[in-house]
């Protein structure tokens, strides 16, 4: 039974990462109207070996920042479109949106005001997640 639980949690973890990556691919190719997006993130392991996202070492060269920990983000990069993985950070910072887990369920939110600031527009499918 113990081995089954370990396998279950490992498998569900892999599925959630794959789900997240597919969600990010769909959202950001539609938002940016590009097939490849220059990305700066504090969690690069999720985006390795991906055809849509090209990882950048310098946040100033990126089209998009996906950030969980804002303490490590240089201040000069705060004027870039930022997407976060935390609801609290979504409320505290000027981000375009957030994808986070709450009570085991995925949550997606967008900030319309900040999307307009960067001239990004949601397609009809995603408008229900905007405030």
Secondary structure as GFF3:
##gff-version 3
##sequence-region A 1 131
A	DSSP	alpha_helix	2	32	.	.	.	ID=ss1
A	DSSP	beta_strand	37	41	.	.	.	ID=ss2
A	DSSP	three_ten_helix	44	47	.	.	.	ID=ss3
A	DSSP	beta_strand	53	55	.	.	.	ID=ss4
A	DSSP	three_ten_helix	59	61	.	.	.	ID=ss5
A	DSSP	beta_strand	64	67	.	.	.	ID=ss6
A	DSSP	three_ten_helix	70	72	.	.	.	ID=ss7
A	DSSP	three_ten_helix	75	77	.	.	.	ID=ss8
A	DSSP	beta_strand	82	84	.	.	.	ID=ss9
A	DSSP	alpha_helix	87	92	.	.	.	ID=ss10
A	DSSP	beta_strand	97	102	.	.	.	ID=ss11
A	DSSP	beta_strand	105	110	.	.	.	ID=ss12
A	DSSP	alpha_helix	112	117	.	.	.	ID=ss13
A	DSSP	three_ten_helix	127	129	.	.	.	ID=ss14
###
